[in-house]
Amino acid sequence: MKVLRTIRFDASDEHVFEQAAGPDEWAVSGAFAFWDRAPDALTGKDKQAFANGFLGLASYGRSTFVAVGEADDTAWTETHARFADALVAAFGAPDRAAALKVAADEMAFAAGLAAEQPVNTLLAVSREVDDTGDVRETYRTVVMPDGELHTRIWDVVDDG
């Protein structure tokens, strides 16, 4: 099955988000993590996580980009169980049964985003609140122009 996996090109996510996801973690949208907070009241790194961050399912950190990857059913089952446990422990789910359902729904949505894309396709998310107060997510494919070489022209250096 196809899944979303976090990807890191450089250390910028460590500076953008309160907690950055590690590379190659399964990922979901993660918008649910803000259910109890008014989006217009978010500031700084929390605002950036809401607006542009996928949620990694190993660290529960954020990633700006995800890549389409593949996983087997055993990995899905293990990730689903860990995610449900985290929903209870860290995200306020009322019980494991409810958490298992939400985890399955979130993971199925992410798999649906990946399903029609070739492996290694890069995706980004943008979230905003519309005029009615609903959160709207827009996903876009990140495409490199064909035939051009790309090279890094800058790097993030940790001074501290």
N, C-alpha and C positions, 0 to 999 in steps of 0.2 A: 504494500500500500504506500501511497505517497503521503508525506508529512511535511510540515514546515520545520526547518532547523535554523537556529540562530547562526549568524555569520559575523565575523569581525574582521574588518579590513585594517584597522589600526586601533589605537587606544582611545579614540574619541568618545565612545559610549561610556567609558569610565569617568569622563569629565561632564557628560551631558546628563546622565541619570544618577540617582542616589545609589543604586546598585546596578551594575552592568551584568548582563547575562554572559556566561562563558561561551566559547565557540562550540557549535555543533550540539546544542541542547534542542530537544523538541520544543516547539513554541506554539502558543495560541495568541489570539488577539490580546487578551488580558484586560479589556475594557471593564469587565466585571469588577475588577479590583477597586474601582472608583465609585461603586454603587452608592456608597454612603457619604459621598463628598460632592459638594456643588462644584461642577467644572469651572465656573467663573470665579471661584474662590481659590483655585489652585495657583501656586506661584512657583517660580524657579524650576528645580529638577522634577518636582511632582507634575508641574504643568507640562513639561517636555515629555514625561513618561505617558501622560494622558494623551497628548496630541500626536505623538509619533512613535510610541514604543510597543513592540511585541513583548510578551511575557515568556521567558525561558522556563521550562518545567523541571529543571534540575536545581538552579540557584534561586528562582523566582525573581531574577533580575531582568532588566530590560535590554532590548536590542533594537537598533534602528532598522536593520535589514534582516530578512530571513531568506533562505534558499530552499527550493524544493528538494527534498531528499526522499529516500525510501527506507521503510522499516518493515519488519515482519510482525506477525500477530502476537508473538510472545512479548516483544518489546512494547507493543501497544497495550497489552494487558498489564504489564509491570508499570508502565508510565501512568496508565489510568488509575491504578490503585494508589500510587504515590501522590498523584495530583489530588485525588479525593481526600486523602489524609491531610494534605496541606490545606485544602479548602475548609476542613473542620478546624485544624489547629491555628491557622494564620489568617483566614479570610472570613471567619464567622459563620460558616455553614452550620445549620442546627443539628445535623446528625450525619452519619456516614452514608445512609441510604440516599438522602438528598444530595450529598456531595458527589456520590457516584454518578447520579443522573446529570448534574451540572458538568462534571468533568467529562463525561461522555459527549454531552452536547457541544462543549467548547472544543474538544479534540476533533469531533466530527466536522464542525464548521471549518476548522483549520485544514483538515484533510480535504474538504470540499474545495477550498481555495487552491490547494496544491494539485488536485486531481487532473485538471485539464492542462496543466503546465508541464513542459519538459523538465526532467531532473536538472538541477543547478540554476533554474530560473530564479532571479532575485526579485523580491517583493518589498514594498514599503507601505506603510499605513499612515493615514492622516485622519484625525478625529476632530470633530467640532460639534458644538451644540447649535441646533437650528432654532428658528424663531419660536417653535412650540416647546422648546426645552429638551427635545430628544437628541440623543447622541447619534451622530452620523459618522460612519466609517467609510473611507474611500481607500481602496487598495490599488496600487499601480505597479506595473511591471517595470523594473529598471533594466534598460537595454543599452548596451554599448554599441556605438556605431560600427557597422561591419567594415572590416579591412583597415581599421586604424589601430595603431599601437597605443597603448595607454601606459603611462608610467607615473609613479608618485612623484610629485614635485614639492611636497612638504611632508613633515612628520610631526607627531606630537611627542614632545620631550618632557619627561617627568623631572621637574627641578627639585622635588622634595624628597 
